[in-house]
């Protein structure tokens, strides 16, 4: 199969010829639930794009994914789908250019399954041949001066308002996000992805080109996977810096495993996920198969839990997604109230950040990540942005939460380090 460099070269060629590209890469992470090491979806034969919540996007998605020929359908779900079935709204302007939801049947698929065997579909042979002839260009990243949409003082003021809501019992936990943006033209998103992936090789990384909009993603988190009659969700809550020294890092991981605040955050979201999945599960069919286990990643250590559900017969795949969306780890408890407060305090529209990218299969299964540790860029208007968030509970400290956001964004900043000031 293709090396990483060969895949990158294929992406370079494909983006010159196609408006829609999706690349998903597990970076060989030992994921027992995953089906693919990497997936490349190129072009489109049929496409669903939803730009308004006035008609139910989930119903449109449900109708579209049925009876498709391609084995995999590229899909993304933006955070602002939260407004489709609840009395919620997004008060900020979207500048990323991504529609609310998109799903497309690719013209070609090249993928490697977990067992190392290939998956080919469509007109892949010509793409492979042409990409071999492409000479990779040397990239020099342009200067990017990012500006926060919230100053540190404004972030801490928002934190205090969340604390008031926590003390009043309106919420028990809420994800609060920071946002950084710039205006820049003529960058090379694929080179930026290469650099980010080198700094932070994550199990749910990827790159999307959708018309004029790009996503460059280094996510460590799975949102939800359906395989046959089972669901798997793996929320992340709890983060600590990773150290180069094995001894120091073991100490850090032990500190995280024993931190009551981080454990409480994780358990609250696990309970939320259990409730989301229970709507479609058989009686006593929801289990927590792993609770608060700490895993090392490139720049941080994360506390992850795994929730498994055995489905009732006839459970509709898109309805399962709709009920669980947006994911608990990027919202809070209770979810609707947390979403309302987040919209009032965050002065940017999250859009694809806190949303999800992944695929449907033509057998009715799916696998979706959580879009975090990510960069979006609109090549038409030049809007370049990244975000980072953390979970706020009654035990939280404003300075610590601000620093946790910066730690989570560290690899993103380093990917554009010479542009960061």
MIFI-769176 format. One record per residue (C-alpha): x, y, z; residue in three letters. Coordinates in steps of 0.25 Angstrom, whole numbers, padded with zeros to 4 digits, always signed. Each point is the difference from the previous one (the first is absolute). Layout:
# residues N
XYZALA ...
***
This chain:
# residues 421
+0000+0000+0000UNK +0004+0015-0001UNK +0010+0006+0010UNK -0004+0013+0007UNK +0008+0008-0010UNK -0007-0007-0012UNK -0013+0003+0006UNK +0003+0015+0002UNK +0005+0000-0015UNK -0014-0006-0004UNK -0007+0010+0008UNK +0008+0012-0006UNK -0004-0006-0014UNK -0014-0002+0004UNK -0003+0014+0006UNK +0005+0006-0014UNK -0012-0008-0007UNK -0011-0001+0010UNK -0008+0009+0009UNK -0002-0011+0011UNK +0011-0008+0007UNK +0000-0007+0013UNK +0012-0007+0006UNK -0001-0007+0014UNK +0012-0006+0006UNK +0001-0008+0013UNK +0015+0001+0000UNK +0001-0015+0004UNK -0006+0003+0013UNK -0004-0013+0007UNK -0015+0002-0001UNK -0007-0013+0002UNK -0013+0006-0005UNK +0005+0006-0013UNK -0002-0007-0014UNK +0011+0008-0008UNK +0014+0005+0002UNK -0003+0011-0010UNK -0010+0004-0010UNK +0000+0010-0012UNK -0013+0004-0007UNK +0001+0008-0013UNK -0010+0008-0008UNK -0015-0003+0000UNK -0011-0006-0008UNK -0012+0004+0009UNK +0000+0010+0011UNK -0009+0005+0012UNK +0003+0014+0005UNK -0009+0006+0011UNK +0001+0015+0003UNK -0012+0003+0008UNK -0007-0006+0012UNK -0013+0004-0005UNK -0002-0014-0005UNK +0005-0012+0009UNK +0014-0003-0005UNK +0000-0013+0007UNK -0012-0005-0008UNK +0007+0005-0013UNK +0013-0008+0004UNK -0008-0012+0003UNK -0006+0000-0014UNK +0013+0002-0007UNK +0008-0011+0006UNK -0009-0011-0004UNK +0003-0009-0012UNK +0013+0006-0004UNK +0010-0008-0008UNK +0013+0006+0005UNK +0005-0008+0013UNK +0003+0013+0007UNK -0007+0013+0000UNK +0008+0013+0005UNK -0008+0007+0010UNK +0002+0012+0010UNK -0010+0006+0010UNK +0002+0014+0006UNK -0002+0004+0014UNK -0011+0009-0004UNK -0009-0012-0004UNK -0004+0002+0015UNK -0010+0010-0004UNK -0008-0010-0009UNK -0008-0007+0010UNK +0001+0009+0012UNK -0004+0014+0003UNK +0015+0005-0001UNK +0007+0010-0010UNK +0014+0004-0004UNK +0001+0015+0002UNK +0014+0002-0007UNK +0003+0000-0014UNK +0006-0012-0007UNK +0012+0004-0008UNK +0006-0014-0003UNK -0010-0003-0012UNK -0003-0014+0004UNK -0015-0003-0001UNK -0008-0006+0012UNK +0002-0014-0005UNK +0005-0007-0012UNK +0001-0014-0005UNK +0005-0005-0013UNK +0002-0013-0008UNK +0014+0001-0005UNK +0005-0003-0014UNK +0012-0007+0005UNK +0005-0007+0013UNK +0013-0005+0004UNK +0001-0005+0014UNK +0008-0010+0008UNK -0007-0009+0010UNK +0005-0003+0014UNK +0004-0014-0005UNK +0009+0007-0011UNK -0009-0004-0011UNK -0004+0011-0010UNK -0013+0006-0004UNK -0002+0005-0014UNK -0012+0007-0006UNK -0003+0008-0013UNK +0010+0006-0009UNK +0012-0001+0010UNK +0010-0006-0010UNK +0001+0013-0008UNK +0002+0008+0012UNK +0011-0009+0005UNK +0007+0001-0013UNK -0001+0015-0001UNK +0004+0003+0014UNK +0013-0008-0002UNK +0003+0010-0011UNK -0002+0012+0009UNK +0013+0006+0005UNK -0002+0005+0014UNK +0002+0015+0002UNK +0008+0005+0012UNK -0009+0008+0009UNK +0003+0013+0007UNK -0011+0003+0010UNK -0005+0015-0001UNK +0001+0008+0013UNK -0013-0001+0008UNK -0002+0009+0012UNK -0012-0006+0008UNK -0008+0008+0009UNK -0009-0005+0011UNK -0015+0004-0001UNK +0000+0000+0016UNK +0011+0006+0008UNK +0005-0007+0012UNK -0008+0010+0009UNK -0013-0003-0009UNK +0002-0015+0001UNK +0001+0001+0016UNK -0012+0009+0000UNK -0008-0011-0008UNK +0006-0010+0010UNK -0006+0007+0012UNK -0014+0001-0007UNK +0001-0015-0002UNK +0004-0002+0014UNK -0013+0008+0004UNK -0008-0009-0008UNK +0007-0012+0006UNK -0003+0005+0014UNK -0015+0003-0003UNK -0001-0015-0005UNK -0003+0004-0014UNK +0011-0009-0005UNK +0010-0010+0006UNK +0010+0001-0011UNK +0003+0008-0013UNK +0010+0001-0011UNK +0005+0014-0002UNK +0008+0003-0012UNK +0010+0010-0005UNK +0002+0004-0014UNK +0012+0006-0008UNK -0001+0005-0015UNK +0007+0007-0011UNK -0002+0004-0014UNK +0010-0006-0010UNK +0000-0004-0014UNK +0008-0010-0008UNK +0004-0010+0010UNK +0003-0015-0002UNK -0010-0008+0009UNK +0006-0013-0004UNK +0014+0004+0005UNK -0006+0006+0012UNK -0007-0014+0003UNK +0013-0007-0002UNK +0007+0009+0010UNK -0011-0001+0010UNK -0001-0015-0002UNK +0015-0001+0003UNK -0001+0008+0013UNK -0013-0007+0004UNK -0003-0013-0007UNK -0014-0003+0005UNK -0009-0012-0002UNK -0012+0008-0006UNK +0008+0010-0008UNK -0004+0005-0014UNK -0001+0010-0011UNK -0012+0005-0007UNK -0002+0009-0012UNK -0014+0003-0003UNK -0001+0010-0011UNK +0007+0013+0006UNK +0001-0005+0014UNK +0011-0009+0007UNK +0001-0007+0013UNK +0013-0005+0005UNK -0002-0009+0012UNK +0008-0007+0010UNK -0011-0005+0009UNK +0003-0011+0011UNK -0015-0003+0002UNK -0011-0009-0005UNK -0014+0005+0001UNK -0008-0012-0004UNK +0001-0012-0008UNK -0010-0010-0005UNK +0004-0014-0004UNK -0012-0010-0002UNK -0008+0000+0012UNK +0010+0007+0009UNK +0003+0015+0003UNK +0013+0005+0006UNK +0003+0014+0005UNK +0013+0004+0007UNK -0001+0014+0007UNK +0013+0007+0004UNK +0000+0008+0013UNK +0012+0002+0008UNK +0013+0006-0006UNK +0015+0001+0005UNK +0012+0004-0007UNK +0009-0011-0005UNK +0015+0000+0004UNK +0011-0005-0008UNK +0006-0008+0011UNK -0007-0013+0002UNK +0001+0001+0015UNK -0005+0014+0001UNK -0012-0004-0010UNK -0003-0012+0009UNK -0002+0009+0012UNK -0008+0010-0008UNK -0009-0011-0005UNK -0002-0005+0015UNK -0003+0014+0004UNK -0011+0001-0011UNK -0006-0014+0004UNK -0001+0005+0015UNK -0005+0014-0003UNK -0015+0000+0006UNK -0004+0012-0009UNK +0005-0006-0013UNK -0007-0014+0004UNK -0013+0008+0003UNK +0000+0007-0013UNK +0002-0013-0007UNK -0010-0008+0007UNK -0011+0011-0002UNK +0002-0001-0015UNK +0000-0015+0000UNK -0014+0001+0007UNK -0004+0010-0011UNK +0005-0010-0011UNK -0007-0012+0007UNK -0013+0008+0000UNK +0002+0004-0015UNK +0002-0015-0004UNK -0011-0006+0009UNK -0011+0006-0009UNK +0004-0011-0011UNK +0006-0011+0009UNK -0007-0013+0004UNK -0003-0001+0015UNK +0013+0000+0009UNK +0007+0001-0014UNK +0009+0012+0004UNK +0013-0003+0007UNK +0012+0008+0004UNK +0011-0009-0005UNK +0012+0009+0004UNK -0001+0012+0010UNK +0010+0011+0002UNK +0012-0007-0006UNK +0012+0009-0003UNK +0006-0001-0014UNK +0013+0008-0005UNK +0000+0008-0013UNK +0010+0008-0007UNK -0001+0013+0009UNK -0010-0004+0011UNK -0005-0011+0008UNK -0016-0002+0000UNK -0010-0007+0008UNK -0009-0008-0008UNK -0012-0009+0002UNK -0007-0010-0009UNK -0015-0001+0000UNK -0006-0012-0008UNK -0015-0002-0004UNK -0007-0012-0006UNK -0011+0005-0009UNK -0014-0003-0001UNK -0004-0006-0014UNK -0003+0010-0010UNK +0007+0012+0007UNK +0001+0011-0011UNK +0015+0004-0001UNK -0002+0015-0003UNK -0010+0001+0012UNK +0011-0006+0009UNK +0009+0011-0004UNK -0010+0011+0001UNK -0003-0004+0014UNK +0014-0001+0005UNK +0004+0013-0008UNK +0007+0009+0004UNK +0009-0009+0008UNK +0000+0001+0015UNK +0015+0003+0001UNK -0002+0013-0008UNK -0013+0004+0007UNK -0003-0003+0014UNK -0010-0004+0010UNK -0012+0002-0001UNK +0003+0001-0015UNK -0010+0010-0005UNK +0003+0010+0011UNK +0015-0001-0002UNK -0002+0003-0015UNK -0009+0012+0003UNK +0011+0006+0010UNK +0011-0003-0010UNK -0007+0007-0011UNK -0001+0012+0009UNK +0014+0001+0004UNK +0008-0005-0012UNK +0001+0011-0010UNK +0003-0009-0012UNK -0008-0010-0007UNK +0006-0014+0002UNK -0005-0006-0013UNK +0008-0012-0003UNK +0008+0001+0013UNK -0007-0008+0010UNK -0007-0007-0012UNK +0004-0013-0006UNK +0006-0006-0012UNK +0000-0015-0005UNK -0008-0009-0009UNK -0012-0009-0002UNK +0001-0013-0006UNK -0010-0006-0010UNK -0003-0010+0010UNK -0006+0011+0010UNK +0012+0001+0009UNK +0008+0012+0003UNK +0013+0005+0008UNK +0001+0015+0004UNK +0011+0008+0007UNK -0001+0012+0009UNK +0005+0012-0008UNK +0010+0006+0010UNK +0015+0004-0001UNK -0004+0005-0014UNK +0003+0012-0010UNK -0011+0005-0010UNK +0004+0009-0011UNK -0009+0006-0011UNK +0008+0002-0013UNK -0010+0010-0005UNK -0001+0010+0011UNK +0013-0004+0007UNK -0006-0003+0014UNK +0010-0009+0007UNK -0004-0004+0014UNK +0002-0010+0012UNK -0006-0003+0013UNK +0002-0007+0013UNK -0009-0002+0012UNK -0001-0007+0014UNK -0011-0005+0009UNK -0004+0010+0011UNK -0005-0006+0013UNK -0003+0006+0014UNK +0014-0005+0004UNK +0007+0007-0012UNK +0010+0012+0001UNK +0000+0010-0011UNK +0015+0001-0002UNK +0001-0015+0000UNK -0011-0001-0011UNK +0006+0011-0008UNK +0014-0007+0000UNK -0007-0013-0003UNK -0006+0006-0013UNK +0014+0005-0004UNK +0006-0014+0003UNK -0010-0006-0009UNK +0003+0010-0011UNK +0015-0002+0001UNK +0002-0009-0012UNK -0008+0009-0008UNK +0008+0012+0004UNK +0013-0007-0003UNK -0005-0004-0014UNK +0000+0015-0003UNK +0011+0003+0010UNK +0008+0010-0009UNK -0013+0007-0003UNK -0005+0000+0015UNK +0004+0013+0008UNK 
***
